Amino acid sequence: MKIAITLLLYALAYGWGWRMLHGEGHRRRRLLLGCIIGYGAYLNICGITDTPHLSLGILYTAYFQPVGRAIIYWLGG
């Protein structure tokens, strides 16, 4: 039931955003809106169901932390 309500609210938000982006030249913005809304719904549903998900934090953990540790080691810290 939570998932259905969540999807309904995201669909309403997408519909509201779609209406706000009217006129010519807004196809890219509508596509970007759909991607952002879809990613937000994906993260929210993964949080509800307690399943692992891809996020920007994975990039930080996989790349930036080891590089930072290497730089600190290289500087003698």
Biopython code that builds the backbone (N, CA, C, O; Angstrom):
import numpy as np
from Bio.PDB.StructureBuilder import StructureBuilder

atoms = [
    (1, "MET", "N", (0.816, -1.191, 0.000)),
    (1, "MET", "CA", (0.000, 0.000, 0.000)),
    (1, "MET", "C", (0.864, 1.262, 0.000)),
    (1, "MET", "O", (0.549, 2.246, -0.669)),
    (2, "LYS", "N", (1.977, 1.213, 0.776)),
    (2, "LYS", "CA", (2.874, 2.365, 0.819)),
    (2, "LYS", "C", (3.463, 2.649, -0.552)),
    (2, "LYS", "O", (3.599, 3.803, -0.957)),
    (3, "ILE", "N", (3.810, 1.579, -1.262)),
    (3, "ILE", "CA", (4.428, 1.750, -2.577)),
    (3, "ILE", "C", (3.429, 2.369, -3.553)),
    (3, "ILE", "O", (3.795, 3.238, -4.344)),
    (4, "ALA", "N", (2.191, 1.936, -3.504)),
    (4, "ALA", "CA", (1.171, 2.479, -4.395)),
    (4, "ALA", "C", (0.943, 3.965, -4.126)),
    (4, "ALA", "O", (0.821, 4.756, -5.061)),
    (5, "ILE", "N", (0.888, 4.334, -2.871)),
    (5, "ILE", "CA", (0.699, 5.751, -2.517)),
    (5, "ILE", "C", (1.901, 6.565, -2.946)),
    (5, "ILE", "O", (1.756, 7.675, -3.459)),
    (6, "THR", "N", (3.088, 6.018, -2.739)),
    (6, "THR", "CA", (4.307, 6.711, -3.141)),
    (6, "THR", "C", (4.330, 6.945, -4.647)),
    (6, "THR", "O", (4.632, 8.048, -5.103)),
    (7, "LEU", "N", (4.011, 5.906, -5.418)),
    (7, "LEU", "CA", (3.993, 6.055, -6.872)),
    (7, "LEU", "C", (2.933, 7.047, -7.324)),
    (7, "LEU", "O", (3.155, 7.814, -8.261)),
    (8, "LEU", "N", (1.788, 7.035, -6.667)),
    (8, "LEU", "CA", (0.734, 7.985, -7.006)),
    (8, "LEU", "C", (1.199, 9.424, -6.757)),
    (8, "LEU", "O", (0.970, 10.304, -7.587)),
    (9, "LEU", "N", (1.844, 9.657, -5.629)),
    (9, "LEU", "CA", (2.325, 11.008, -5.314)),
    (9, "LEU", "C", (3.410, 11.457, -6.292)),
    (9, "LEU", "O", (3.437, 12.618, -6.701)),
    (10, "TYR", "N", (4.297, 10.543, -6.665)),
    (10, "TYR", "CA", (5.318, 10.890, -7.660)),
    (10, "TYR", "C", (4.677, 11.165, -9.020)),
    (10, "TYR", "O", (5.113, 12.070, -9.731)),
    (11, "ALA", "N", (3.655, 10.403, -9.388)),
    (11, "ALA", "CA", (2.959, 10.636, -10.654)),
    (11, "ALA", "C", (2.260, 11.996, -10.636)),
    (11, "ALA", "O", (2.260, 12.704, -11.643)),
    (12, "LEU", "N", (1.675, 12.360, -9.514)),
    (12, "LEU", "CA", (1.047, 13.671, -9.395)),
    (12, "LEU", "C", (2.082, 14.792, -9.506)),
    (12, "LEU", "O", (1.837, 15.806, -10.159)),
    (13, "ALA", "N", (3.224, 14.609, -8.875)),
    (13, "ALA", "CA", (4.293, 15.607, -8.960)),
    (13, "ALA", "C", (4.797, 15.731, -10.393)),
    (13, "ALA", "O", (5.079, 16.835, -10.859)),
    (14, "TYR", "N", (4.911, 14.612, -11.089)),
    (14, "TYR", "CA", (5.352, 14.653, -12.482)),
    (14, "TYR", "C", (4.313, 15.348, -13.358)),
    (14, "TYR", "O", (4.665, 16.150, -14.222)),
    (15, "GLY", "N", (3.054, 15.047, -13.140)),
    (15, "GLY", "CA", (1.997, 15.706, -13.899)),
    (15, "GLY", "C", (1.973, 17.202, -13.658)),
    (15, "GLY", "O", (1.785, 17.971, -14.600)),
    (16, "TRP", "N", (2.156, 17.630, -12.426)),
    (16, "TRP", "CA", (2.191, 19.052, -12.102)),
    (16, "TRP", "C", (3.384, 19.716, -12.775)),
    (16, "TRP", "O", (3.257, 20.807, -13.332)),
    (17, "GLY", "N", (4.545, 19.062, -12.724)),
    (17, "GLY", "CA", (5.731, 19.605, -13.375)),
    (17, "GLY", "C", (5.584, 19.659, -14.884)),
    (17, "GLY", "O", (6.057, 20.600, -15.521)),
    (18, "TRP", "N", (4.930, 18.655, -15.465)),
    (18, "TRP", "CA", (4.695, 18.610, -16.908)),
    (18, "TRP", "C", (3.862, 19.824, -17.345)),
    (18, "TRP", "O", (4.145, 20.454, -18.364)),
    (19, "ARG", "N", (2.837, 20.131, -16.555)),
    (19, "ARG", "CA", (1.985, 21.269, -16.891)),
    (19, "ARG", "C", (2.733, 22.585, -16.764)),
    (19, "ARG", "O", (2.484, 23.518, -17.528)),
    (20, "MET", "N", (3.652, 22.669, -15.801)),
    (20, "MET", "CA", (4.405, 23.907, -15.613)),
    (20, "MET", "C", (5.382, 24.153, -16.769)),
    (20, "MET", "O", (5.719, 25.302, -17.055)),
    (21, "LEU", "N", (5.832, 23.101, -17.425)),
    (21, "LEU", "CA", (6.761, 23.222, -18.549)),
    (21, "LEU", "C", (5.987, 23.169, -19.854)),
    (21, "LEU", "O", (6.013, 22.151, -20.545)),
    (22, "HIS", "N", (5.305, 24.238, -20.200)),
    (22, "HIS", "CA", (4.534, 24.257, -21.430)),
    (22, "HIS", "C", (5.237, 25.157, -22.452)),
    (22, "HIS", "O", (6.109, 25.949, -22.098)),
    (23, "GLY", "N", (4.861, 25.030, -23.673)),
    (23, "GLY", "CA", (5.457, 25.823, -24.734)),
    (23, "GLY", "C", (6.508, 25.043, -25.509)),
    (23, "GLY", "O", (6.756, 23.865, -25.252)),
    (24, "GLU", "N", (7.116, 25.735, -26.462)),
    (24, "GLU", "CA", (8.119, 25.088, -27.295)),
    (24, "GLU", "C", (9.472, 25.038, -26.583)),
    (24, "GLU", "O", (9.794, 25.888, -25.753)),
    (25, "GLY", "N", (10.240, 24.027, -26.931)),
    (25, "GLY", "CA", (11.595, 23.936, -26.399)),
    (25, "GLY", "C", (11.709, 23.360, -25.007)),
    (25, "GLY", "O", (12.763, 23.483, -24.382)),
    (26, "HIS", "N", (10.671, 22.741, -24.502)),
    (26, "HIS", "CA", (10.722, 22.192, -23.150)),
    (26, "HIS", "C", (10.807, 20.677, -23.130)),
    (26, "HIS", "O", (10.613, 20.062, -22.081)),
    (27, "ARG", "N", (11.093, 20.066, -24.269)),
    (27, "ARG", "CA", (11.179, 18.600, -24.292)),
    (27, "ARG", "C", (12.318, 18.097, -23.434)),
    (27, "ARG", "O", (12.150, 17.130, -22.691)),
    (28, "ARG", "N", (13.474, 18.732, -23.519)),
    (28, "ARG", "CA", (14.613, 18.299, -22.701)),
    (28, "ARG", "C", (14.330, 18.483, -21.215)),
    (28, "ARG", "O", (14.688, 17.637, -20.396)),
    (29, "ARG", "N", (13.695, 19.577, -20.880)),
    (29, "ARG", "CA", (13.384, 19.820, -19.472)),
    (29, "ARG", "C", (12.361, 18.820, -18.954)),
    (29, "ARG", "O", (12.436, 18.386, -17.805)),
    (30, "ARG", "N", (11.409, 18.457, -19.799)),
    (30, "ARG", "CA", (10.439, 17.445, -19.393)),
    (30, "ARG", "C", (11.111, 16.089, -19.226)),
    (30, "ARG", "O", (10.779, 15.336, -18.310)),
    (31, "LEU", "N", (12.054, 15.777, -20.107)),
    (31, "LEU", "CA", (12.806, 14.534, -19.985)),
    (31, "LEU", "C", (13.646, 14.539, -18.708)),
    (31, "LEU", "O", (13.693, 13.543, -17.986)),
    (32, "LEU", "N", (14.308, 15.662, -18.435)),
    (32, "LEU", "CA", (15.091, 15.786, -17.206)),
    (32, "LEU", "C", (14.198, 15.667, -15.977)),
    (32, "LEU", "O", (14.566, 15.009, -15.003)),
    (33, "LEU", "N", (13.045, 16.291, -16.015)),
    (33, "LEU", "CA", (12.082, 16.170, -14.919)),
    (33, "LEU", "C", (11.687, 14.715, -14.708)),
    (33, "LEU", "O", (11.631, 14.242, -13.573)),
    (34, "GLY", "N", (11.414, 14.006, -15.798)),
    (34, "GLY", "CA", (11.052, 12.593, -15.689)),
    (34, "GLY", "C", (12.172, 11.761, -15.096)),
    (34, "GLY", "O", (11.918, 10.865, -14.292)),
    (35, "CYS", "N", (13.413, 12.045, -15.483)),
    (35, "CYS", "CA", (14.556, 11.312, -14.932)),
    (35, "CYS", "C", (14.721, 11.576, -13.438)),
    (35, "CYS", "O", (14.964, 10.653, -12.660)),
    (36, "ILE", "N", (14.588, 12.829, -13.047)),
    (36, "ILE", "CA", (14.738, 13.172, -11.627)),
    (36, "ILE", "C", (13.612, 12.562, -10.795)),
    (36, "ILE", "O", (13.859, 11.995, -9.730)),
    (37, "ILE", "N", (12.389, 12.678, -11.277)),
    (37, "ILE", "CA", (11.245, 12.104, -10.559)),
    (37, "ILE", "C", (11.377, 10.587, -10.501)),
    (37, "ILE", "O", (11.117, 9.985, -9.459)),
    (38, "GLY", "N", (11.777, 9.961, -11.606)),
    (38, "GLY", "CA", (11.947, 8.509, -11.637)),
    (38, "GLY", "C", (13.029, 8.036, -10.682)),
    (38, "GLY", "O", (12.850, 7.034, -9.990)),
    (39, "TYR", "N", (14.156, 8.749, -10.637)),
    (39, "TYR", "CA", (15.240, 8.377, -9.734)),
    (39, "TYR", "C", (14.817, 8.555, -8.274)),
    (39, "TYR", "O", (15.143, 7.734, -7.416)),
    (40, "GLY", "N", (14.090, 9.633, -8.008)),
    (40, "GLY", "CA", (13.586, 9.844, -6.649)),
    (40, "GLY", "C", (12.619, 8.751, -6.224)),
    (40, "GLY", "O", (12.665, 8.279, -5.088)),
    (41, "ALA", "N", (11.747, 8.353, -7.136)),
    (41, "ALA", "CA", (10.816, 7.263, -6.827)),
    (41, "ALA", "C", (11.566, 5.954, -6.606)),
    (41, "ALA", "O", (11.236, 5.184, -5.704)),
    (42, "TYR", "N", (12.584, 5.708, -7.440)),
    (42, "TYR", "CA", (13.408, 4.500, -7.289)),
    (42, "TYR", "C", (14.069, 4.456, -5.909)),
    (42, "TYR", "O", (14.020, 3.430, -5.230)),
    (43, "LEU", "N", (14.680, 5.556, -5.497)),
    (43, "LEU", "CA", (15.332, 5.591, -4.189)),
    (43, "LEU", "C", (14.322, 5.431, -3.061)),
    (43, "LEU", "O", (14.589, 4.737, -2.080)),
    (44, "ASN", "N", (13.171, 6.064, -3.196)),
    (44, "ASN", "CA", (12.153, 5.983, -2.155)),
    (44, "ASN", "C", (11.607, 4.563, -2.026)),
    (44, "ASN", "O", (11.433, 4.070, -0.911)),
    (45, "ILE", "N", (11.339, 3.908, -3.138)),
    (45, "ILE", "CA", (10.814, 2.538, -3.090)),
    (45, "ILE", "C", (11.869, 1.571, -2.566)),
    (45, "ILE", "O", (11.548, 0.644, -1.823)),
    (46, "CYS", "N", (13.131, 1.784, -2.951)),
    (46, "CYS", "CA", (14.199, 0.943, -2.395)),
    (46, "CYS", "C", (14.317, 1.137, -0.881)),
    (46, "CYS", "O", (14.620, 0.190, -0.155)),
    (47, "GLY", "N", (14.083, 2.341, -0.414)),
    (47, "GLY", "CA", (14.097, 2.589, 1.020)),
    (47, "GLY", "C", (12.936, 1.923, 1.734)),
    (47, "GLY", "O", (13.093, 1.420, 2.846)),
    (48, "ILE", "N", (11.778, 1.917, 1.105)),
    (48, "ILE", "CA", (10.603, 1.279, 1.702)),
    (48, "ILE", "C", (10.794, -0.231, 1.790)),
    (48, "ILE", "O", (10.477, -0.847, 2.807)),
    (49, "THR", "N", (11.317, -0.824, 0.712)),
    (49, "THR", "CA", (11.454, -2.281, 0.660)),
    (49, "THR", "C", (12.773, -2.777, 1.235)),
    (49, "THR", "O", (12.997, -3.985, 1.311)),
    (50, "ASP", "N", (13.643, -1.869, 1.639)),
    (50, "ASP", "CA", (14.930, -2.217, 2.238)),
    (50, "ASP", "C", (15.828, -3.016, 1.280)),
    (50, "ASP", "O", (16.514, -3.948, 1.699)),
    (51, "THR", "N", (15.817, -2.652, 0.016)),
    (51, "THR", "CA", (16.672, -3.310, -0.966)),
    (51, "THR", "C", (17.868, -2.426, -1.282)),
    (51, "THR", "O", (17.764, -1.202, -1.210)),
    (52, "PRO", "N", (19.007, -3.028, -1.632)),
    (52, "PRO", "CA", (20.171, -2.223, -2.011)),
    (52, "PRO", "C", (19.885, -1.429, -3.292)),
    (52, "PRO", "O", (19.111, -1.867, -4.143)),
    (53, "HIS", "N", (20.509, -0.274, -3.415)),
    (53, "HIS", "CA", (20.258, 0.571, -4.571)),
    (53, "HIS", "C", (21.529, 1.315, -4.967)),
    (53, "HIS", "O", (22.471, 1.423, -4.181)),
    (54, "LEU", "N", (21.542, 1.816, -6.177)),
    (54, "LEU", "CA", (22.655, 2.615, -6.668)),
    (54, "LEU", "C", (22.396, 4.074, -6.336)),
    (54, "LEU", "O", (21.290, 4.581, -6.522)),
    (55, "SER", "N", (23.431, 4.740, -5.841)),
    (55, "SER", "CA", (23.293, 6.154, -5.533)),
    (55, "SER", "C", (24.631, 6.844, -5.748)),
    (55, "SER", "O", (25.630, 6.199, -6.066)),
    (56, "LEU", "N", (24.642, 8.146, -5.574)),
    (56, "LEU", "CA", (25.887, 8.894, -5.729)),
    (56, "LEU", "C", (26.872, 8.589, -4.613)),
    (56, "LEU", "O", (28.073, 8.804, -4.781)),
    (57, "GLY", "N", (26.402, 8.103, -3.496)),
    (57, "GLY", "CA", (27.282, 7.731, -2.392)),
    (57, "GLY", "C", (28.206, 6.583, -2.750)),
    (57, "GLY", "O", (29.306, 6.483, -2.206)),
    (58, "ILE", "N", (27.780, 5.719, -3.649)),
    (58, "ILE", "CA", (28.621, 4.603, -4.083)),
    (58, "ILE", "C", (29.844, 5.134, -4.821)),
    (58, "ILE", "O", (30.946, 4.616, -4.647)),
    (59, "LEU", "N", (29.656, 6.165, -5.644)),
    (59, "LEU", "CA", (30.777, 6.781, -6.354)),
    (59, "LEU", "C", (31.779, 7.360, -5.362)),
    (59, "LEU", "O", (32.987, 7.208, -5.540)),
    (60, "TYR", "N", (31.291, 8.016, -4.330)),
    (60, "TYR", "CA", (32.171, 8.575, -3.312)),
    (60, "TYR", "C", (32.949, 7.475, -2.601)),
    (60, "TYR", "O", (34.163, 7.587, -2.425)),
    (61, "THR", "N", (32.266, 6.428, -2.195)),
    (61, "THR", "CA", (32.908, 5.346, -1.454)),
    (61, "THR", "C", (33.898, 4.576, -2.320)),
    (61, "THR", "O", (34.972, 4.197, -1.852)),
    (62, "ALA", "N", (33.543, 4.346, -3.568)),
    (62, "ALA", "CA", (34.389, 3.526, -4.439)),
    (62, "ALA", "C", (35.579, 4.284, -4.990)),
    (62, "ALA", "O", (36.633, 3.685, -5.206)),
    (63, "TYR", "N", (35.449, 5.589, -5.228)),
    (63, "TYR", "CA", (36.524, 6.309, -5.898)),
    (63, "TYR", "C", (37.194, 7.354, -5.016)),
    (63, "TYR", "O", (38.413, 7.326, -4.847)),
    (64, "PHE", "N", (36.427, 8.262, -4.458)),
    (64, "PHE", "CA", (37.019, 9.405, -3.786)),
    (64, "PHE", "C", (37.671, 9.055, -2.450)),
    (64, "PHE", "O", (38.699, 9.640, -2.110)),
    (65, "GLN", "N", (37.115, 8.131, -1.690)),
    (65, "GLN", "CA", (37.745, 7.751, -0.429)),
    (65, "GLN", "C", (39.117, 7.119, -0.640)),
    (65, "GLN", "O", (40.070, 7.538, 0.016)),
    (66, "PRO", "N", (39.265, 6.121, -1.531)),
    (66, "PRO", "CA", (40.603, 5.558, -1.743)),
    (66, "PRO", "C", (41.605, 6.576, -2.295)),
    (66, "PRO", "O", (42.778, 6.551, -1.922)),
    (67, "VAL", "N", (41.156, 7.463, -3.173)),
    (67, "VAL", "CA", (42.052, 8.486, -3.707)),
    (67, "VAL", "C", (42.473, 9.438, -2.591)),
    (67, "VAL", "O", (43.641, 9.820, -2.511)),
    (68, "GLY", "N", (41.550, 9.818, -1.747)),
    (68, "GLY", "CA", (41.875, 10.684, -0.609)),
    (68, "GLY", "C", (42.846, 10.021, 0.353)),
    (68, "GLY", "O", (43.780, 10.663, 0.833)),
    (69, "ARG", "N", (42.633, 8.741, 0.639)),
    (69, "ARG", "CA", (43.560, 8.014, 1.511)),
    (69, "ARG", "C", (44.947, 7.940, 0.892)),
    (69, "ARG", "O", (45.951, 8.072, 1.592)),
    (70, "ALA", "N", (45.007, 7.726, -0.434)),
    (70, "ALA", "CA", (46.298, 7.651, -1.119)),
    (70, "ALA", "C", (47.014, 8.984, -1.070)),
    (70, "ALA", "O", (48.229, 9.019, -0.878)),
    (71, "ILE", "N", (46.296, 10.079, -1.237)),
    (71, "ILE", "CA", (46.910, 11.398, -1.169)),
    (71, "ILE", "C", (47.420, 11.693, 0.237)),
    (71, "ILE", "O", (48.517, 12.225, 0.406)),
    (72, "ILE", "N", (46.625, 11.347, 1.239)),
    (72, "ILE", "CA", (47.066, 11.553, 2.626)),
    (72, "ILE", "C", (48.298, 10.719, 2.925)),
    (72, "ILE", "O", (49.224, 11.199, 3.578)),
    (73, "TYR", "N", (48.325, 9.478, 2.459)),
    (73, "TYR", "CA", (49.499, 8.622, 2.644)),
    (73, "TYR", "C", (50.694, 9.193, 1.920)),
    (73, "TYR", "O", (51.806, 9.186, 2.449)),
    (74, "TRP", "N", (50.479, 9.690, 0.710)),
    (74, "TRP", "CA", (51.555, 10.260, -0.094)),
    (74, "TRP", "C", (52.134, 11.510, 0.560)),
    (74, "TRP", "O", (53.333, 11.768, 0.453)),
    (75, "LEU", "N", (51.290, 12.285, 1.235)),
    (75, "LEU", "CA", (51.756, 13.485, 1.920)),
    (75, "LEU", "C", (52.379, 13.185, 3.279)),
    (75, "LEU", "O", (52.895, 14.085, 3.943)),
    (76, "GLY", "N", (52.329, 11.932, 3.688)),
    (76, "GLY", "CA", (52.971, 11.544, 4.936)),
    (76, "GLY", "C", (52.083, 11.639, 6.146)),
    (76, "GLY", "O", (52.577, 11.742, 7.269)),
    (77, "GLY", "N", (50.781, 11.609, 5.945)),
    (77, "GLY", "CA", (49.853, 11.783, 7.059)),
    (77, "GLY", "C", (49.301, 10.544, 7.611)),
    (77, "GLY", "O", (48.509, 10.587, 8.552)),
]
sb = StructureBuilder()
sb.init_structure("model")
sb.init_model(0)
sb.init_chain("A")
sb.init_seg("    ")
for serial, (resi, resn, name, xyz) in enumerate(atoms, 1):
    if name == "N":
        sb.init_residue(resn, " ", resi, " ")
    sb.init_atom(name, np.array(xyz, "f"), 0.0, 1.0, " ", f" {name:<3s}", serial, name[0])
structure = sb.get_structure()
